[in-house]
């Protein structure tokens, strides 16, 4: 197993020093899923929920979350993001969230994409909880990343 970069030689948590790393274009895509009853999905897609357009609000929440990742995850670097795109689409059994984040810098945007997807899922839950408390947030994961020293990676192989 490779050495964990956020742990120093004494076993203490630390922010990684990226000052000597070159700025490269980096992009990450993450997804999540909110499983719900068909009637709840129909309400979400209709745009007529009591709190407003579920999909639009969740997409906006995901964008906002990506920009705040370093405030939420203690060892993440604050990044100048050049693109954040979040989509919420109906799928079999619920709503699928996809977040794409891009920057040019010395460190990747995987955490920003995962944070965007997670918060979009939480927002969906919040907006629909009056209709269904038993919704399940699942499958939040990194799908792909490009750029940086470690190169490209895809969950597909």
PESULHU-V603639 format. One record per backbone hydrogen bond with DSSP energy under -1.0 kcal/mol. CO is the residue of the C=O (numbers start at 1). NH is the residue of the N-H. Records with the same first field share a line. If there is no record, write none. Layout:
BEGIN
CO->NH  NH
END
This chain:
BEGIN
4->7
6->14
8->11
12->8
18->21
24->105
26->103
27->146
28->101
29->143  144
30->99
31->141
32->97
33->138
34->95
35->136
37->41
38->42
39->43
40->44
41->45
42->46
49->52
53->57
54->58
55->59
56->60
57->61
58->62
59->63
60->64
61->65
62->66
63->67
65->68
66->69
68->71
69->72  73
73->76
79->81
83->102
85->100
87->98
89->96
91->94
93->36
94->91
95->34
96->89
97->32
98->87
99->30
100->85
101->28
102->82  83
103->26
105->24
109->113
110->114
111->115
112->116
113->117
114->118
115->119
116->120
117->121
118->122
119->123
120->124
121->125
122->126
123->127
124->128
125->129
128->131  132
136->35
138->33
141->31
143->155
144->29
145->153
146->27
148->151
153->145
154->157
END
